[in-house]
Amino acid sequence: MESELEPVALTPQKQDSAWKHCLVYKYGDRVQMKCLYCRKMFKGGGITRVKEHLAGKKGQGTICDQVPGDVRLHLQQAIDGTVRRQRKRRHDDSSEPLALAALPPCEGETMLIQSDVDNGFVSPGSMDVVVHNEGMSGSRTKQRTYRSKKSGFENGGASNNHDMDNLIPVAISSVKNIVHPSFRDRETTVHMAVGRFLFGIGADFDAVNSANFQPMIDAIASGGFGVSAPTNDDLRGWILKNCVDETTKEIDECRAVWKRTGCSVLVEEQSNEKGLKVLNFLVYCPEKVVFLRSVDASDSLLVIFREVVEEIGPANVVQVITKCDDHYAAAGKQLMLEYPSLYWVPCAAHCIDKILEEFGKLGWISETIDQARAVTRFVYNRSDVLNLMKKFTSGNDILQPGFSNSATDFATLCRIAELQFNLQAMVSSPEWNECSYSKEASGLAMNVITDEAFWNSVTLVNHLAAPLLRLLRIVCSEKRPAMGYVYAAMYRAKEAIKTHLVNKEDYVVYWRIIDQWWEQQQHVPMHAAGFFLNPKFFYNANEEMRSEISAAVLDCIERLVPDMDNTQEKVVKELNFYKNAVGVFGRNLAIRARDTMLPAEWWSTYGESCLNLSRFAIRILSQTCSTSVGCRRNQIPVEQIYQSKNSIEQKRLSDLAFVQYNMRLKQLDPESGDDTLDPLSSHSRMDVLKEWVSRDQAFVEDNGSSDWKLLECVKRTQIVPMVDETDDLGSGFDDTEIFKVEKEVREEGYYTNTNTLEKVFT
């Protein structure tokens, strides 16, 4: 059908900003639109439907998971602005009492039901509800009148809930005298009630960020007065049962995707102070990540892995990803022997974290981190200084929590570098000069902000670490499967370090740190195969690099393609069409789409002439590389399951964890980052930020400087533009030295431990 589509050029009349982000075609007499990012075709609904698709408006059809963050934010703001304008027009066209009448009764009001015949306002068969506000000053009676769409009052004038839900406002003659509390006052009352409840049970403040929180508020409001709260037995009984059924159904729907694209089993390790170790098993596919179950790790790893693979289906599992510890590696290799159609893979995120950790141990980098920490500790322990900093940074924090402690160290240095001029403007401002700390010994920590040597060090650290942080974000991305990008991103990271340091004796030190930790990833053929099968990179690589990784592609074919009906031979034969860009692969549409489509979707669109190769490529390119997809996932305390000695209650707790974990996974937003969280909150990644916000030695309790009530609310303005991490990865791969050093590290037998590192790099 797509070949029958006729492209349509946009006219000047198409002024909506969403037109820039879709292609317009004519199919017969109908106009169709295609999203530039996820390639979804819209056969109706107009540009509004496309805009809602890109803006991520839930409940308005499918949501694009590939649109850049800045585009999504712009279109969200455009939609919100349109809604506000429409509401304002409706408000201007209606009288004030009608808007107020839609509000529920407030304190001091009673609701009086009057028949239509008695009041003479409306036709027989319906009714009016008049609200009188008693106890008000003066002799006036305040009224609000509602008209019901339906009759149905029974039992002497008492309405049922169905009637109350259908109340609509009607005008009355004395509307000018109606006085009611504002909507903001009512909202404040609701918010205070919510706060008292959450404070009373000791809930995490982040509970209000749950995707289910506002729907709960809406459901309570729609239920009207008199709706009872669920009991403890309700929650432990039928409500939990229904949620388990809903979650199970959602996972069952994923199984069709697992069969088509394959899936990755992610193994998370969780332990407590008592030595209990639990393994959480999650399943990744391009559609979503789901939590399958948790298992007590005291049993044999191989037995546990085997049970999970059988539950998912061996034909569906492409890889099992774990930490790179020796006991996981041993179990993973045994698993590969039992199941010749899957791989065991060490987590790429943990490998990158080890690289950053070793970078942080180098003397000059460690010193730079300590200087930066002195600044953040000073700022984040003094409310007046924190207020001043937020003023000059437009509400942005200078802390950036990351995947781990090491990632946080380097991510925060990058954030400080981005806000360099804002911080320098702060310490040179009259407000800072008038601040008492600027003249005291405790304020000396801020002097580093004017130290050119400090900023030179920060800049160099960022040149070394920023490419690795980008690689970390790619392998942990929920936005796109990482398998097609990880190999190219590591190449670019080493290339960037070489570009900035120039001299081989300088950059090879950092290269060797990278290679001796990344060496374990060199044994993962799928990384190289992902690069080979991603057209964005493959056609930009020289012949030497292609031949370097072709063996990895063949290894993947032998393991992941069933050896029946000569399918493996068919895949190898079709591989030549792809290598030489012949047939559909050489069409202009396919060539242009190399840089705009996700690699798996590119194969789905243009690989039908090579169906066997296309299926193989999609299975490779639909996988992740890390157990830490999303990075922000809050783990559920599943150890409570194994603390119960009752088998029935243990099963109930297991089902509760099943529901909780999957709800957390559903509400993670790929477009948002940890920088939206309050770095001072004990619930906001304090595990990785404690070294950056702990009280400095110079701190003294003076002038109420640590009083949180003095903190001002500054609206955050995005200073650093959001970028697509994969945008500039494909501009050429021809530096053979990058791979040469990797070989040297493997051949010379460098080991991944700190003692060896100290011997090698001193």
N, C-alpha and C positions, 0 to 999 in steps of 0.2 A: 504493500500500500504506500510505503514511504516514497517509492519511486514515482508515484502518481501525484505527489504533492508539488504544488507550484509556489516557489518563494514569492512573498509579497513585500515590496519596499514600503517602509514607513513614510507617512506623509507628515507635513508640519503640524497637522491637526492632532496628531497623536502625542499629546503633551504629558500624559501620565508617566511618571518616572519608571514605572514597571516595564514599559515597552522596551527599555534599553536592555532588559535582562531576559528576553525571550525572542525566539524566531517565529515569524508569522508566515503561514502557508495557506494556500487556497486549494481546497479539495472539492471539486465540482462547484456547487454554489455556496459551500460552507467555508468559513474561516476557522483554521485551527492554529494553535500556538504551542510551541515547545520550549520548555525551560532550558536555558543555556547551561545550567549546572548539572542537573540530574537527568536531563533529556526526557522528562515526562511530557507526554503529549496531552493537550487539553482540547477536547472536541466541542466544548461549549463553556458557558459561564462568563465569557468576556475577560477583559484584563483584570477585573476585580478578583476573579478566582485565582489567576496567576499571582497577583500581588499577595493574596492571603497565603498561597502556597509558599512563596518566597519569604514572607514575613514570619511564617511559623505560627499562624493563628490556629490554635487547636479547635477542633470541632467544625472546621471549614474545609474538610477534605484532607488529602495527604500533605505532608510537610516536607519541604526540600531539606535534605540533610547535608547538602554540599555547597549551599550558597555561602559566600564569604560573610563574615560577621558584620562588616561595615555596611554591606548591602542590606542584610536582614534588618539591622538597627534602623537604617534610613527608611525602609519601607514600613517598619512597625510604627515609626514616628509619623509617617504620612497617613497611615490608616487611623492612628489615634487622633491626629489633627482633624481628619474628615469626620470622625465620630463626634468629636467635641463640637464642631461647627453644626452638625445636624441636630445635636441635642440643644444647642443654643437657639437654633431656629425654632425648634419645637417649643422650647420654653418661652420664647418671645411671642409665639402665636397663641399660647394658652394663658389663662389667668393664673395668678399666684396661688389662689386656694386650691386649684386643681392639682398643682404639683405637690402641695403640702398634704392634700387628702390621701395621696398614695402611701403616706408614711403610717406605720402602725401606731396605735395609741401610746401616749407617753404617760409618765407617772401623774396621777391625779385625774385621769380621764376615765369615763365609763362609757360603755357602748349601749345605745338605746335602739331597739328595732321598732320601726314604725311601718305599718302597712301602707301600700301605695294609695289605697283608697282614702285612708285617713289624712295623709299629707297632701294629696292632690297633685303631687309632682309628676308621677309616672303612671303608666297604664297599669290596670289590674293584672295580677299574675306575677309581678316582680315586687321588690321591696327596697326600702332605703334603710341604711344604717347611719344614724346620726350620733356623732361622738360629742359628748358634753365634757368640758374641762371644768371640774369643780375645784373649789378652794382657791380660785384666782382672786387677786385683788380687784375691788370694784364690784359692781352689780351685774356686769355683763356676763352672759353665758357664751363660752367659746364653742363653736360647733364645727364639725367636719362631717360631711355627708357622703356616703358611698351608695352606689346603686348596684344591685346584683343582676347578673346576666340571667340567672335562673331563679325560680321560686323553689319551694321545697321545705319551708319551715314547718317543723312538727313540734309536738309536745308543748303546745301553748306558746309558741313564738321563739323557741330556742332553735338556732340553726345548726345544721351539721357542718363538718369541716369542708365538705365539698362545696357548700354554698359560700362559705367564707372565702374560699380560694378564688371565687369568681366575682368578688367585689370590685367595682370600678367607680372612679370618682364622678360625681355630678355636681352641677352648679346650684347654689342656693342664693336667695336674695340678699342675705346679710354677709356675703363673702368678704367685704372690705373690713369687717370687724374681727376677722379670724386672726388669732395670734398663736404661733406654735414655736417650740424650740427649733433651732436650725438643725439641718441634717448632720452638720459637723458635731453638734452636741450629742445627738443620738449615737453617732459613730464613736465618739469618745466614751460613752457609757458602755458600748459593746466591747471596745478595746480594753477598758479597765476590767471588765468581767473576764475576758480572755486572759489578761495578765494575772489576775488573782488566781485563776484556775491553774495556769502553768507554774506560777511561783509556788503555789500550795503543794503541788505534786513533785516539785523539783525537776521539772522538765528542761531539756535542752532548749535554749532560746531559738535554735535553728529549726525547731518544730514548725514555726510559722512559715518557713520556706518550703515546707512540704507541698507537693503538687496536689495533695488531697485536703489541704487546710481550707482554702477558699471554697471549694465545693461543699465541705462540711458546713461552713457558715451559711452558704446559700441554701442548703437543704434545710437547715434549722429555720431560717427566715421564711422559706416557702411553706414550711409545715404549719406556721401560724401559732397562735397562743394555745397552750394546753398540751403540746406535744411532749411526751415524757422522755427522759433520758434512758438509754439502755442500761440494764442492770449488769452486775458482774457476771451473772449466769448467762445473760444474753451474749456478752462478749466472748466468754469461754465456750459458748455453745454454738447456736445457729449462725451468729455473725461470722465467727472464725471459720466455721464449716463452709459458708457461702464464699468467703474470700479465698479459701483453699481451692474450692471448685473453680472459681474465676481464674486464679493463677495457673492452675493445672491446665485449663482449657487454652490459655494463652501460650503456654509452653508446647502443648500438643500442636498448636497451629504453626509453631516454629519448625516442627519436624519435617514439614514439606520443604522448607528452605534448606535445612541441613542436608537433605537428600540431594538437592539441586546444586548447592554451592560447596557442600562440605562444611565442617565446623571445627573449631579448635576447643579443646578441653583445657581450661585454665585452673591451675591448682594453687590455691592460696593457703599458706600456713598461718595458723593462729594459735597462740599459747597464752597461758596466764601464769601468775606468780606461783601457783601450786604445782607447776610442771605439767599440767594437762596440755596436750598438743592436739589440735583439731585441724583437719584439712577441709577447706571449702572448695567444692567443685562447681565451676561455672562453665557455661557453654557459650562460645562466641560465634556469631555469624553476622554478615553485613546488616541484617535487619535489626538485631538487638543482642544484648548480653542477658542471659538468664541464669539464675542461681538454681542448681539442681538439688544439691543436698550437702550436708556436712557429715564427716566420718571421723571417728576416734582414730588418731594416727598410731595407736599402739599396735595395730595389726600390721601384717606384712604389706609394704607399699605395693608390691606387685599384685597381690590379691585384691587390694583396694582399687588399683588402676584397672584391673581386668573387669571387675564388677561394673565400674562406671562406663567403660567402653562398651560392654555388652548392653547396658541399659540404653545408651544412646544409639547403638548400632555400629559395629565395626566398619561397615561400608560408608558411614557418614563421617567418621572421625579422620581428619587429615593429620592432626598433630596433637600431642599432649605437651603443654608448656608448664614447667616447674622452675623453682629456683635451681641454681647451678651447683648445689652442694653434692658431695660425692655419693651419698646414699640415694639421692634422687636420680643422679646419672646412672647408677648401677641398675636401679629399678626400671628406668627408662629404656636402657639398652635391652634388658630382658623382655620388656613389653614389645619392643620392635621385633624381637625374634619370634614372639608368639603371634604377633599381628604384622605380617610383612607389608600391609597396605597403609601404614601410618608411620609418623616420625615422633620421636621424643626430642623436644627442643628446649634448651635453657632460655630463661627469660632475658630478653634483650635489655629491658629497662634496668634490671639489676646489674648487668655488665656495664652499662653506661654510668650507673651510679658509682660503681667501683672505680672507674676512670676518673670521675670528678673527685672522688674521695682522695685518690692519689695526687691529683693536681693540688688539692687543698693542703697537702702535707709539705709541699715545697715551701721553703722558708719565706721568700718574698711574697708569695701569694697568701700564706698564712698571716703574715704581718698586715697585709692590706685588708684582709677580712677582719682582723682585730680592730684596726682603725675605724672601719665602717661600723662595726658593732658598738664601739664607744659612742658614736654619734646617735645610733638608733636607741641605745639604752638611755642616753640622756634625754632624747626627745620624748620617748614613749613612757617615761616615768614622771613627766611634768605637764600637767594639763594646759598651762598657759603657753608653754613652748610648743606643745602638740597643736594647739589651736593656731598658733602663728605659722607653723609648718604647713598645716592643711590650707591655710589662706593662700600661701604662695604656690602651693602645688595643685590648686583648684580641686581640693578634696581628695587628691590621690595619696595613698600611703607609699612610703619609701621601703616597705617590706613586701616581699613576694614569696609566699609559701610555695614549696615545690614538692616533688615526689618524695624527697628524703631530706635529711639534714644537709648533705653535701649539695644537693640540687638547690635547696633553699639558699645556701651561702652564695652560690654563683648567680642565681636568679635575682637575689636582692642586690648584689653588686650591679647587675645589669639595670635594674630599676633605678638605683641611685644614679647611675651614669645618665639615664634618660632624663632625670630630673636635676641634673647638675646645675643648669643655669637658674632654675627655680630656687634651689637651695642657696646658691651664691647670692641671689637677689635678696633672700631672706636675711642672711647674716650681714648684709650691707645696708639694710633698711633702717629707718629711724625707729621703728617698733622694736627691733632687736637691740639697738643701741640704748634704748630707754629701759629695756628689760634688765632686772637686777642681776640675772645670771651672766649677762655679757661681761660684767665687771668682776665676777667672782671666780674663784679657782675651779668650781664645778663646771663652769662654762667653757673651760679650755678645750674640752672634747670637740667643740664646734669649730675650733681654729683650723682643723684639718680640711674644712670645706673651702678654705682660701689657699690651701697648700697645693701648688701646681704639681709637685712630685706625687702627691696622693692621687690626683686625677690622672696623671700619666700611668700610674700603676693600675688604676681601675680600668682604664682604656685597654691596656695590654691584656689584663685578665679577661676582659670581655671578648677580645679578639680570639683568645684561646678557648674560652668556655661557651660562648654564645652558639657556635655551630653544634656543639654537643648537646646543649640545652634544646636546640631545635630538633635534633635527632631524637632526644628523649620525648619531646612533645609528639613527634610523629609516631613513634612506636607505641605510645600510650593513647593515641587519638581514638575517639569515638566517631569522629567525623568521616573517616575513610579507613578501610583496611590498610594496614601498614606494610604488608608483605611486598607490595610492588614498589616501595619507596625506601626501605631501610638500607639497602645496599648502596643506592645512589647518595643517600643522605650522609652515610659514613664517609664515602669518597669525598663529598663536598666539605665535610668537617676537616679532614686531613689537608685537603687542598687549601682551605682558608687559613689554616695555621701556617702552612708553607708560604703562602702569599704574604702574610704579615711579618714573618720572621726572616724570610729570604735566605739567610745563611743556613746551610745544611746542618752544621754542628749545633745550631740553635733549635731548629724545628724538629730534628730527629729525636731529641730527648723526649719531647711530648708525643711524637709518633710512636715511640717504643712503649711508652706507658699505655697508649691506646691499643696497640697491637697485642701486647702480652695479656691484656684483659679481654680484648675482642677476639682473641684466637679461638676461644671455644665456639664463637659464632661462625667461624670459618668452616666448621664441620657441618653447618646447616645448609644443605643444598638448596632449600627453598628460597633463601635470601637471594642467592645468585639467580635462581630460576625466575624469581619475581622481577628482578631487574631485566632479565632477558626477555620476558614476556610483556613488559610494560613498553608499549611503542613509543612513549614519550622519551625514554632513555635509550632503548635498543638502537634506534636509527640515528642516535647522536654519538654512539660509541664506535671507536675504531676497530679494525679487524682483530688486532691483538687482544683487546679486551673481550671481544665476543668469543674468541677461541678459548680464552682463559676460563670462561664460565660455562662453556657449552657442555662440559662433562657433568656439571651440576644439573643441567636440564635433563640429560639422559638418565642420571640417577633418579631424578624425580619421576620420570616416565616409567622406569622399571618398577618403582615402588608404588606409585599412586594410580597407575592405569592398570585395570584388570587385564591379565594375560589370557585373553580369550578372543576367538575370531580374529586373530592377528591385529588386535586394536593397537597394540604398542607400535607395530610396524606402520600402521596407518598414520599414527600421530607423528612419527619421525618423518614420514614422507610429506605430510602436510606442513611440517616445520619449514621445509624449503620454500614453500610459497610465501610464508611469512618473512623469512630471511631476505628474500629477493623482492619483496613488496610487489608481487604480481597479482593479477586478478583484482578482486575487490580491495585487497590491501593497498593497491596502488592508485585507487580512485582519489580524486581531489577531496571528496567528502571525508574519506577515511584518513587522509593525510592531515587535513585541518583539525579533525577530531582527536588526533593524538594528544594534543596539549589541552583540550577542553573537557574531555570525558574521563571519568574514572576508568582505569585500565580494564577491569572486569566488564564494565558496561560497553567499552569499545569492542571487546571480543564478542559480547552478546549481540551487538548491532552489526558488526562487519565480519564476524567469523563463521557465518552459516555455511559458506562454501567449504570450510574446513571444520566440519562439525566435531570430529574426534579431538582435534587440537584445541578447538574452542572450549569444549567441556573441561579439558585438562587445564587450560589457562585460567578459566574462571575459578576452578577449585583452588589453584595456587594463589591467585590474586584476591581472593575473598577472605584471606586469613589475616589475623593479627600477629604480632611478634612478642607480646608481653602479657603477663598475668595481671598487669596493673592498668588495664584499659580504663581511661577516665581519670585515674589518679586521685579523684576526690571521693571515691566510694567510702562511705562510713561502714565499717564492719559491724555486724550484729554480734552481740555477746553470746555466741552459740554454746559456750562452755556450760551455760546453765542447763542445757539439755542433759549433759552427762553427770550433773550433780544430783539430779533427781534419781531416787532409788525405786520409784514406782513406774512400771512399764507403761501404764495408761497415760500418766502425766508426762512421761518422757516423750511419748508420741505426740501429745498435744503441744509441748514446747517445740518439738521438731517442726510441726506444721506451722506454728507461729513464726519461727525463724524463716521458714520457707516463704511465707507471705511477706514478712518484713523486708527480707533481703531483696526480693523481686520488686517490691514497691520502691525501695531506695534506688534500684537500678533504673526503673522506668522514669523517675523524676529527675535524673541527672541531665543537665542541659549542656550539650557539647559546645555551645557558643559562649557559655559563661566560664569565668575562671575563678581561681581562689582569691584573686585580688578584690572581689566583691565582698569578702568576709572581713569582719573586724579582727585585726591581728591581736587585739588585747583580749579577745574572748577566749575563755578556757576551752570552748568547744570548736574553735576555728583554727585547727591545725597547730595548737600550742605545742604539740610534740616536736615540731620542726622549727618553731619560732622562739623557743624559750631562751636560747643563747643570744637572741637579738633584742629581747624586751626585758630580760631580767634586770633587777635593780642594780645600777652601777654603784661603786664604792663611795663616790662623792655625794650620793643622794642623802639629803637631810629633810626631815619633815618640817618644812617652813612655809609660811604664807598659804597653807592649804594647797600646795602645788600639785598634790596627787589626788585632789578631789575630782572624781569623775563627773560630778554634777556641774562642774565648770566647763566641761567640754561643749563646744559649739557644734551644731549640725551644719556642715558645709556640703552643699550639693556637689557631687563628684562629676567632673568634666573629663572626658577621655582626652588625654594629651597625646599618648602614643597611638598611632593608627593601628587597627587590627590588620594582620596580613595573613595570607595563605602560606603556611609553612612549606608547601611543596612547589610554590610558583617558580622559583629560580633554580631548580635542581637539574634541569635537563639541557644545559647549554654546551655540552661537549665533555667527553671522557677520553682523554688521550695521554694522561700523565702515568706512564708505566712505573715510575719510581714508587708511587703509592702502594702498588701491589708487591713491588720488590721488597720493601721493608717488611711487609707482612710475612713474606716467605722466610726472610732472614730470622725473624722472631721465632717462627715455628721450627726452623732447622737448627737454630742455636739453643733451643730448649729452655726458653725463659719460663719461669714459674710464677703463678699468680699468688704471691704472698709478700708481705711487707718487708721481711728480712732480705729477700732476693732483690726487691726494688731498691733498697738502700745500697746494696752492693753494686748494682748496675748503674745507678744514677748519681753516685758520689765520686 
